[in-house]
Amino acid sequence: MNRLRSTILAAATSLAVMLAAGLPGTPAEAQGASSPVPSLAPMIKRVSPAVVNIATRGTIKQRGPQNPLLDDPFFRRFFDVPPGGGTRERQFQSAGSGVIIDAKKGYVLTNAHVIENASEITVTLQDGTDIKAEVVGSDAPSDVAVLKVEHNALVQLSFGDSSRLEVGDYVVAIGNPFGLQHTVTQGIVSGLSRSGITDGYEDFIQTDASINPGNSGGALVNLRGELVGINTAILSRSGGNIGIGFAIPANMAKNVMEQLVKFGSVKRGLLGVSIYTVTPDIAQSLGLKDANGALVSEVVQGSPADKAGIRPGDVITSVNGQGVKSNTDLQNAIGLLRVGETVDVGLVRDGKPRKVTAVIAETPNEATTRAEAEDLDAPEIHRGLVGAQLADAPNAGGVLVRAVEAGSPASIAGLRSNDVIVNANRTQVGNLRHLRDAARGANSLVLTVRRGSTALLIPLR
């Protein structure tokens, strides 16, 4: 009987909390004429002025359809075709959203893809005021950017602790979808720690609150009006909302933002390991209690991991006391650290837990590698890579295959999107520059490719 009373009391208390929070649920008729109707309006009125519209203009270079002979180095030299001869410039304009996070300094948080290639950025406040914005810093791997505006009457949004979110928590998305300024949608947290959505650092919050084109960079807030996420992507076949949206956790966005404000960029370091997610099969074969962690398949000689004593076959289970459930967790944890920081790594070796300490090192030739990543075409590395879009793989090392054109030499050879090239002709590949060096003068190229939790060999001719 006492247990029944406790259950009824708990249910009544929960309902009271829901109504106080302004959640829909009880019709106005049932509350009585004098009772206030539950509403999110007070919270929305308070936080909406901190959400802004961002309009951009700029120019991008496009590579249009062209004769395949233009990819032949001999043909280009013979007819004196200049590098990039198949490219053309196109003017563009786009719109997104942003969140004011420091009213005094004028800092606005948004997505990096919202301002990508923009030469002119205009921030529009809720009252219609247009302000020119400058880029403080942008980080494509995490898709976070910080802008600065000059205005004496800004309203800021405070950060919430996104690590305390749970599936089922109510959230509200605020942004400018399809140019409809300050649109508000409500839903719940549908999932946490989602990955495999983009090519960068991922730990997404999944929500069914409607997110559409134009919402990117907008606010995902809890019922207290605290910023818990930056809306960034949707999963959709039509381009519109189907109830699956993703937001960057506020804690991650805040970490990146602080580095962008202080340094203008995020200078990521290197641990120096190639890793796989521990699957149930791997866990069973290694005698692990559960399928959590990142299995080390390779350690770069002379790297921080090598100096710390990490070995192939180790399973990394924590970084600075935070649990590592997958290779994505490890990638995110290391990717948010700066060069020179000391990191405590928890691991399992031969069934026994161990702890080692590593000092994060700078990625070799970072500036050169970044420039080459922007300018280097796959055909210039090897003819067998024609049709593949390549980029440096974040943190773990290697070359990421962003996309593969159907019917191209790369596709015929067996390369797929999201493959990671880690070895070429028995030479370890840490980035695009390494791949180019390994392929120089080689008629055939044998690649070691990491695909999910498996590794395979792909020959190119």
N, C-alpha and C positions, 0 to 999 in steps of 0.2 A: 504493500500500500504506500509506504514511504517512497519507494522507487517510482511509482506511478505519479505521485504528487511532484516529485523532483523533475520528472520528464515534462509534465504539464507546465510547471513553472519555467523551465528552460525554454520551451517552445514559445510561451507568452513573452518572455524577455527578448528572445530573438526577433519576434514580430515587432515589438516596440522599438528595438534598435533599427530595424529596417525602415519603419515609418519615420523615425527621427532623421534617418539619413536621407530621406526624400525619395525612397524607391517606390515605383508604382506597385500596386497590388490591391489596395482596398478602394473600392468605388466610393465616390463622394457621397452617394446616397446612404451608404452603410455607416458613414462617419458622423452623419448629422449635419445639419445646415451650418452650425457654428464652428465645426471642426475644419482646420485648414487642409486643403488637398495636398497630399504628398507631391513634391516637385523638386527637380534638380535646378530649377531656375535661379535660386539665390547663389548657388555655387557657380553656375555658368556665368552669371552677370559679373561675378568677382574675378574669374580667371580669363574670360574671353578677351579683354583688352591686351593681354600678354601674347595672344596668338595673332600673327601678322601674315599678310599675303606677300609673296616674293615673286616679282616679275623680272625676267632676265632677257637680255639680247646678246647676240654674239655671232661668231662665224666659225664654222667647222669645215674641215677638209674631208671630202668624200672621194672614194676610189670607185669610179664608175665602171660600167662594162667596157672591156677592151679586148683587143686581139691577144690570144695566148702567146703570140710571138714576142710580145713586149715583156714577157717574163723570162725570155731567153737572154742571158748576159751577152752572148756573142752578137745576137741581133741588135741589142740596144747599143753596143759599142760600134757596130758597123754603120748603123744609121744615126749615130750620135743622139740617141734618145736620152734626155736628161733624167736623173733620178726623180721619182715621183711624177713622171710625165703623165700618168693616168689619173692624177688627182685633180679635183676642182673644189672651189670654195662655195659654200652655201650659207646664206644668212638664216638665222633662226631666232625665234622668241618662244619662251615657255613660262609656265607659272607653277608655283609651289607654295609651301607654307613654311613658317618659322615660329620660334618661341623666344620671347624676350626673357633672358635669364639674369641679366644685370642691368637694371634701369639706370643707375648712375653712370656706368661706363658705356652703356649702349650696346651690349653684347646680345646678339641674336643667334640662337642655335638652330641649325637646319641640317638637311642631308647634303652630302658632297655632290650627289648627282643632280641636285636641284640647280646648283650654280656652275656646273661643269661647262667649261669653254665660254663662260659669260664674260663679256667685256663691259657690260652695263647692268647694274643690279638696282632695282627699286623696291623698297619696302613700303607697304601700305598698311597703316594702322587701322583699327576698327572704325575710327571716326572719318576715314577717307584721306587722311594726311599722307602724302607721298614723300619719302625720304630716300636720298641716294645712299647706298651702302657700299662699304669697302670690305674686302675679304681679309680677315685676320689670319685664317689658316684653314686648310682643307685636307682631309685624310680619306682618300678613296677606299683603302682596304676596310675601314670601319664604317664608311659612308657617313661621316660626320664632318660638318663645317661650321665655322663661327664667323659671323659678320659683325660689323660695327656701324652704328648709326649715331647721328648727332641730333638729340631732341631733348627738351627739358621737361617733358610730361609723359614719360614712359611708365608702364606698369609691368612688373616682372612676375614670373611664376616660380615658386619655390620647388626644389627637388624633393621627391619622396624616395624612400628606400625600396628600389625595385627587387632587391633580394628577398623581401618579405612578401612578395606577391604569391598568391596561391591560385591554382586552377579553380574557377568559380567566383573569384572576386569580381565585383562590378567595376567597370571602367567606362570612360567617356572619351571619344575621339573628337577633336576640334581641328578644323582646317578649312581649306578652300577648294573642295572638289569641283572639277569642271567649271571653275571660275565663280562658283556660288560662295561668296565670302561668308566666313564664320558659320559654317554648317556644323551642327552638333549631332553626333550619333552615340547611342549607348549600347553596351553589350557586356560580356564577361570575358575574363581571361580563359581562353580555350586550351592553351597549352603553354609550356615554358621550355626554354633551352632548345628551341627549334634550330636546326642547321640544314645545310644542303640546299639553301634557297638561293644564295649568291656565291660569288667566288672569294669573298673577303672574310673578315672575322665575324662570326655569327654566334649569337646566343639569344635568338629572337623570342619576344613575347608574341604568342598567337592570340588573336582576338576575333570575335564575330561582330564587333562594332564596325559599322560600314566604313570602309576605307576605299577611296576611288582616286583616279588620277587627279592630281592637284592637292591631295592630302599629304603628300610626301613632305616631311619636315615639320609637320604639325604635331600637336600635343596629344598624348594619351595620358589622361589624369585619373586618379582615384576619386572616391566620393568626398574626400577631404579637400579636393582641388589641388593636389600635389602632382607634380610631373613625375610619372613613372615610366614613360617611354616616348620615343620619337618615331612617329608613324613613317614607315619607309617602303613597304612593298605589299603586294597582294598576289594571291594565287588565283589566276583566272584564265579561262580560255577565250573569253569575249572581250577582255580589257576592263570589264566592270566588276563590281563587288558581287561575290557569291558567298560571303560570310567567312572568308579565310584571309585575314590580314595580319601583317607582321610589324612589330615595332622594336627599335633598338632599346634595350633596357636603359633606364635613366642612369644607373650606376656606371655602365660602360660609356655612355655618351658624356657624362660628367668627367670621367677620367681622361678621355681623349680631348675634351674641351679644355681642360686645365693645361694640357701639354701644348695645344694649339695657341692658347692665349700667352703662355709663357715663352714658348720657343718658336711659334709660327709653323711648326710641323711636328709630326710624331716620328721620332728617330728610333725605329725599332731595332732591337738587338737580336742576337742569335744564340740559341742553345746548342745547336749542332747535332740534331738527331733526325732520323727518318722513322716514322711511327705508323702503327696500325691501331685501330680500335680493337679492344679485347672483345671478341665474340664469345658466346657460350661454348663453342667448340674449342676455341683457343684456351679459354679458362679451364676447361676440363683437361686438356692436354698438359697444361702447366700446373695443374693441381691447385688452382685458385678457388677460393670460396665462392666468389661471384664474378660476373662478367663486367667488371669495372676497371678502367685504367687505359693507358696507352702503351702498347707493346713497342719497345725499341728494336727496330730491325737493323739499324746501322748508326754508327757514331762517327762523325767527321773527325779525322785525325787533327789534334791540336785545338779542337773546339772547346768551349766551356764545359760541355758534357764530358768530353774526353779527359780534361784536366780534373774534373770532379770525380771521376771514377765510374761513370755510367757506362754500362756494357750492353752490347746487343743481347737481347733476351730478357733484359730487365723490363719490369712493368711499372711505369710511373703512375702513382696513385694519388699524389697530392703535390701542390705547389704553394709554398708559404702557408701551409696549414689548410688550404682549401682543396676539397676533394676533386679528383680528376676522374670523370666517368668515361671519357672518350678522347680520341685524338683532337676533336674540336675544342674540348675543354682545355687541353694542354696548349693548343695553338692560341686560344684567346688569352690564357693566363700569361704566357710568355710574350705575346704580341703587345700587351698593355704595359710591359716593363720597359724601362729605358736602359740604354747602354751604360754599363758600370754598376748597375744595381745587383745586389747579392740576393740569391733566391735559394730557399731551402726546398729540396726536392725529396719527397717521400717515394720509395719504390719497394718492389718485392723482387727478391733474387733467390732462386732455388727454394721458393716457398717461405722465405724468411723476410720480414720487413727490415728496411734499412733507411737511413737518412744521409743525404750528401748535400754539400753546399756548392753552388756554382756562381760565377760572376758573369753576368750577361755581357757578351762581346759585340762589337760593331760588325755588321754584315760587310764582308770584303767588297771594296770598290762600289759602295752603295750608290754614289752619285752617278758613276759611269754605267752601272747596271741599270739604273732607273732610266737614264737617257736612251740606252740601247733598247730597253723594253718598249719605249714609246716609238722608236724609229725603225726597229729591226723587223723585216718581213720574213715569214717562214721560208719562202722560196730562196731567199738569200742565204739561209742556213744550209738547206739541202733540198734538192728537187723533190725528194720523196715526201716533204712536208707541205707541198703546195696544197692549199685548201684548209690548212689548219691555222687557227688564231691562237697565238702563244703569248704567255705572260709569265713573269716570275711567280712561282708558287709562294704564298705568304708563309713566312716563319719556318715551316718544316723543311724548306729547301726543295730544289727541283724546278721544273718548268711545267706550268699548268696549261693544259689544252682547253682553252675557253670554248671553242666551237670547231666543228669540222663540217666542211661543205660536202653535201651528198655527191657521190660520184667522183670526187677529187682523188688524186694520188694518196693523200693522207688517209682518206676514208677507205679506199681500196686496201691499203696496207693494214688496216684494222684499228686505227686510232679512233677514240671516242671522246666526246665532251667530258670534261672533268677528270680525264686521265692526267697523271703526273709523271713526267719523264724524270727519272732519278739517275740513269746511267746511259752512256752512249759509247759503244765500242770499248767496253770495260773501263771507261773513265767516268768517275763520279760527276754528276751534273748538279750544281747548286743553283744555277740561274741561266738566263738566256746566253750570257757571254760564254759560260762554260760549254753550253751545247754548241755554239758556233765554233768555238775552238776545237772541240772534239770532232766536229763534222768537216773541218777545213781540209780540202783535198781528198776526202774519202768518197769513192764511188758508191759504196754500200755502207749502211749505218744500221747497227743492231742496237735497238733501244730497250732498256729495262723500264717498264711502265708499271706504276702503282695504280691499280684500279680497285677502289674500295679497300677491302682487306686482303686482296690478292696481288701478286706480282707476276708479270708475264713478259716475254720477249717478243718484240715486233721488229722484223727486218725491213729496212727501206732500201730501195735501189733507184 
